[in-house]
Amino acid sequence: MTSPSPEHPGALNWALIILLGLIWGGAFMSVRLSLDGFGPWTVAAGRTMLGAAALAVIGTLLGQGPHKVGNVRGWSYSAVIGAGAIALPFVLLSWGQQFVPSAFAGVAMGAVPLLVLPLVYLFSPEEGIGPRRILGMILGFVGLYILIGPGAVARTGEENEWLGRLACLAAAACYACGSVITRRAPKMPPIAFATASMLVAAVILVPVALLIEGWPARFPVSPTLALIYAALFPTALAAVIRVRVITTAGSLFMSLTSYQVPVWSVILGVTLMGEQLPPQLFLALAIILAGIGLSQYRALAAMLRR
C-alpha cells in the first residue's frame, strides 16, 4: 500500500475531509448558540481551553501527549500555529462579524484555497500546482459565491464595516498560512501537535477573555452545552484531523474543506433548524463538486482504478 501524498491523498484522507466539512459546517450553529450566553472572547477562549484539555487527556492515553512534540523546533511550530492559525483567526472572526453579514464571513473562508495557491507555489512546491488545480479552485469559489448569494457583499451601513471585512479576510489568510506552515512542520504525532498548538492558543486567549469580559456570572444550560460541543468537535477533533490531512495529503487538498463547510451548514440548517432550502443550493453544489473533481482529477481516477 502506498503512503498518502498530495498527488494521491488516499481514501482515508477523502473520508476525513468530508467528515471535517461536516464538523465545521455544524460549528456555526454551536458557536451561535454559545454566544447567546457568553461573550465572543469567552467563547473563543472556552473553545481552546476545553479543546486543549480534551486533547491532552486523549493524547496522554494514546501515548501522544504534548511531551511527544519533542524539541524546540517542534514547539516553535506549535507556538506559531497556536497563535497565528487558531487564536488570531478566532478573535478576528468574532470581532469582524459584529460589522458584516455572516454570509461575508462564509465567502471569506471560501477564499482560503485561493490564498493557499500562491503560498504553496512559494513554500511547498512539491504539492504541485498546474492550470487544472487553479481552475478547479476558482470553480469551487464560484460555486460557493452562488450558494451564499450577492447579499454576502451587500453594505450594512456599519461605521466599521470595512474593518470588519478586513478582519474576516485576515482570518482566512491566517488559516491559509497556517496550512502551509503545518505542512512544513517537523514530523510529530498529530494529536501531540494539535494539543500543543491548542494549549498555546488557550494560554493567549484565556487571560485576555478574563481581562475584557471577566468570569461568566452564570452558565446557562443550552449555551454551555453548545460551547462544550464546539470545543470537543469543531475545535479539538477538527484540529487533529486537520494536522493529519495536511501532513499526509498537503495544504491544497486540505483547503477543499473550505468549499464544503457552507454546503454542510446549509444542509444542517435545513434539517436541524427548519431553515428554508435555498433554491441555488443544487446548482452551487454541482459547481463546487466540479471544481473539486477537476482539481483532484488524478487522485480520484487513481482511487477508482483500485
C-alpha positions in Angstrom: 0.0 0.0 0.0 1.4 3.4 -1.0 1.6 6.2 1.5 -0.8 9.1 1.0 0.7 12.1 -0.8 -0.6 15.4 -2.4 -1.0 13.6 -5.7 -2.6 10.5 -4.2 -4.3 11.5 -0.9 -6.0 8.1 -0.4 -9.5 7.1 0.6 -8.9 7.8 4.3 -8.0 11.4 3.7 -11.0 11.8 1.4 -13.2 10.5 4.2 -11.5 12.8 6.7 -12.0 16.0 4.7 -15.7 15.1 4.2 -16.1 14.5 8.0 -14.2 17.7 8.7 -16.5 19.6 6.4 -19.5 18.2 8.3 -18.0 19.0 11.7 -17.0 22.6 10.7 -20.4 23.0 8.9 -22.1 22.4 12.3 -19.7 24.8 14.1 -21.7 27.9 13.1 -24.8 26.6 14.9 -22.9 25.7 18.1 -21.0 28.9 18.2 -24.2 30.9 17.6 -25.9 29.1 20.5 -22.8 29.7 22.7 -23.0 33.4 22.0 -26.5 33.5 23.5 -24.9 33.1 26.9 -21.3 34.2 26.6 -19.3 37.0 25.0 -17.2 36.4 21.9 -13.9 36.4 23.8 -15.2 33.9 26.3 -16.5 31.6 23.6 -13.1 31.7 21.7 -11.2 31.2 25.0 -13.5 28.4 26.2 -13.2 26.5 22.9 -9.4 26.5 23.1 -9.2 25.8 26.8 -11.7 22.9 26.8 -10.3 21.6 23.5 -6.8 21.6 24.8 -7.8 19.8 27.9 -9.6 17.1 25.9 -6.7 16.7 23.5 -4.2 16.5 26.4 -6.2 13.7 28.1 -6.8 11.7 24.9 -3.2 12.2 23.7 -1.8 11.1 27.0 -3.9 7.9 27.0 -2.8 7.1 23.4 0.9 7.9 24.1 0.7 11.2 22.1 0.8 13.7 24.9 2.3 17.2 24.3 5.7 15.8 25.5 5.9 14.0 22.2 6.3 17.3 20.4 9.9 16.9 21.2 12.5 19.6 20.7 12.5 23.3 20.5 11.8 23.3 16.7 8.6 21.3 17.2 7.4 23.6 20.0 8.2 26.6 17.8 6.0 25.4 15.0 3.2 24.6 17.6 3.5 28.1 19.0 3.2 29.7 15.6 0.2 27.6 14.7 -1.5 28.2 18.1 -1.0 31.9 18.0 -1.4 32.6 14.3 -3.8 29.9 13.0 -6.0 29.3 16.0 -6.1 32.2 18.5 -5.8 35.1 16.0 -8.4 34.0 13.4 -10.8 33.1 16.2 -10.6 36.6 17.5 -10.6 38.2 14.0 -13.8 36.4 13.0 -15.6 37.1 16.3 -14.8 40.8 16.1 -15.4 41.1 12.3 -18.8 39.5 12.4 -20.1 42.3 14.5 -20.0 44.6 11.5 -20.5 42.4 8.4 -23.2 39.9 7.3 -22.3 36.3 8.4 -22.5 35.4 4.7 -19.5 37.6 4.1 -17.5 35.6 6.6 -18.6 32.5 4.7 -17.2 33.9 1.4 -14.0 35.0 3.2 -13.5 31.4 4.4 -14.1 30.1 0.9 -11.2 32.2 -0.3 -8.8 30.1 1.8 -8.0 27.7 -1.2 -7.3 30.7 -3.5 -5.0 32.2 -0.8 -3.2 28.9 -0.3 -2.3 28.6 -4.0 0.5 31.2 -4.1 1.8 30.2 -0.7 2.1 26.6 -1.8 3.8 27.7 -5.0 6.4 29.6 -3.0 6.9 27.4 0.1 5.5 23.9 -0.7 6.2 23.3 -4.4 6.2 19.5 -4.0 2.4 19.6 -3.8 2.3 20.6 -7.4 0.2 23.5 -8.9 -1.0 23.4 -12.5 -3.8 25.0 -14.6 -6.1 22.2 -13.7 -5.9 22.7 -10.0 -6.1 26.5 -10.3 -9.2 26.3 -12.5 -10.7 23.8 -10.0 -10.1 26.1 -7.1 -11.7 29.0 -8.9 -14.7 26.9 -9.9 -15.2 25.9 -6.2 -15.1 29.6 -5.2 -17.7 30.5 -7.9 -20.0 27.7 -6.6 -19.5 29.0 -3.0 -20.4 32.5 -4.0 -23.6 31.3 -5.9 -24.6 29.3 -2.8 -24.2 32.2 -0.4 -25.5 34.8 -2.8 -24.8 38.5 -3.6 -26.1 39.5 -0.1 -22.7 38.5 1.2 -21.1 41.6 -0.3 -24.0 44.0 0.4 -23.3 47.0 2.6 -24.6 47.0 6.1 -24.0 50.7 6.8 -22.0 49.9 9.9 -19.3 52.5 10.6 -16.6 49.9 10.9 -17.8 47.7 8.1 -14.6 47.9 6.1 -12.6 47.0 9.1 -14.9 44.0 9.7 -14.4 42.8 6.1 -10.6 43.2 6.5 -10.8 41.2 9.7 -12.6 38.3 8.0 -10.2 38.3 5.1 -7.3 38.4 7.5 -8.7 35.4 9.4 -8.8 33.5 6.1 -5.2 34.5 5.4 -4.3 33.1 8.9 -5.8 29.8 8.0 -4.1 29.7 4.6 -0.7 30.5 6.2 -1.3 28.0 9.0 -1.9 25.2 6.5 1.3 25.8 4.7 3.3 26.1 8.0 1.7 22.9 9.3 2.9 21.2 6.1 6.5 22.3 6.7 6.5 21.3 10.4 8.8 18.6 11.7 7.3 15.1 11.9 5.4 14.5 15.2 2.3 12.7 16.3 -0.8 14.6 15.1 -2.6 14.6 18.5 0.6 15.9 20.2 0.9 18.7 17.6 -2.7 19.6 17.8 -2.6 19.6 21.6 0.5 21.8 21.8 -1.0 24.3 19.3 -4.3 24.4 21.2 -2.5 24.9 24.5 -0.7 27.9 23.1 -4.0 29.4 21.8 -5.6 28.9 25.2 -2.7 30.5 27.1 -3.1 33.6 24.8 -6.9 33.8 24.8 -8.0 32.9 28.4 -6.2 35.8 30.1 -7.4 38.3 27.5 -11.0 37.0 27.8 -10.9 37.3 31.6 -9.5 40.8 31.3 -12.0 42.0 28.8 -15.2 40.1 29.7 -14.4 38.7 33.2 -15.5 35.3 34.5 -19.1 34.4 33.4 -21.7 35.3 36.0 -23.8 32.3 35.1 -23.6 29.2 32.9 -27.0 28.8 31.1 -27.6 25.2 30.0 -28.0 25.5 26.2 -25.1 27.9 25.6 -22.9 25.9 27.9 -23.6 22.6 26.2 -23.1 24.3 22.8 -19.8 25.6 23.9 -18.7 22.2 25.1 -19.7 20.7 21.8 -17.8 23.5 19.9 -14.7 22.7 22.0 -14.8 19.0 21.6 -15.7 18.6 17.9 -15.1 21.7 15.7 -12.1 22.6 17.8 -10.3 19.6 19.3 -11.3 16.8 17.0 -11.1 19.0 13.9 -7.5 20.1 14.9 -6.3 16.5 14.9 -7.9 15.7 11.6 -6.6 18.9 10.1 -3.0 18.2 11.1 -3.2 14.6 9.8 -4.6 15.6 6.4 -2.2 18.5 5.8 0.9 16.5 6.8 0.0 13.5 4.6 -2.0 15.0 1.7 -0.9 18.6 1.6 -2.3 22.1 2.1 -4.2 22.3 -1.3 -6.1 19.1 -0.6 -7.0 20.3 2.9 -8.2 23.6 1.6 -11.0 21.8 -0.3 -12.8 21.6 3.1 -13.5 25.4 2.8 -15.9 24.7 -0.1 -17.8 22.0 1.8 -18.4 24.0 5.0 -21.1 26.3 3.7 -22.8 23.4 2.0 -23.0 21.4 5.1 -24.0 24.5 7.1 -27.0 25.0 4.8 -27.9 21.3 4.9 -27.7 21.1 8.7 -29.7 24.4 9.0 -32.5 23.0 6.8 -32.6 19.6 8.5 -32.0 20.6 12.2 -33.1 24.2 12.4 -36.0 24.1 10.0 -34.5 26.8 7.7 -35.7 27.2 4.1 -33.8 25.4 1.4 -32.0 27.9 -0.8 -33.1 27.4 -4.5 -29.5 27.8 -5.7 -28.1 25.0 -3.5 -28.1 22.3 -6.1 -26.5 24.5 -8.8 -23.9 25.7 -6.4 -23.2 22.1 -5.2 -22.8 20.9 -8.7 -20.2 23.7 -9.5 -18.4 23.0 -6.2 -18.2 19.3 -6.9 -17.0 20.0 -10.4 -14.2 22.3 -9.1 -13.1 19.6 -6.6 -13.2 16.9 -9.2 -11.2 19.0 -11.6 -8.5 20.0 -9.1 -8.2 16.4 -7.8 -8.9 14.5 -11.1 -5.8 12.3 -11.0 -6.2 11.4 -7.3 -9.9 10.4 -7.9 -9.1 8.5 -11.0 -6.3 6.6 -9.3 -8.6 5.8 -6.3 -11.4 4.5 -8.6 -8.9 2.2 -10.5 -8.0 0.4 -7.3 
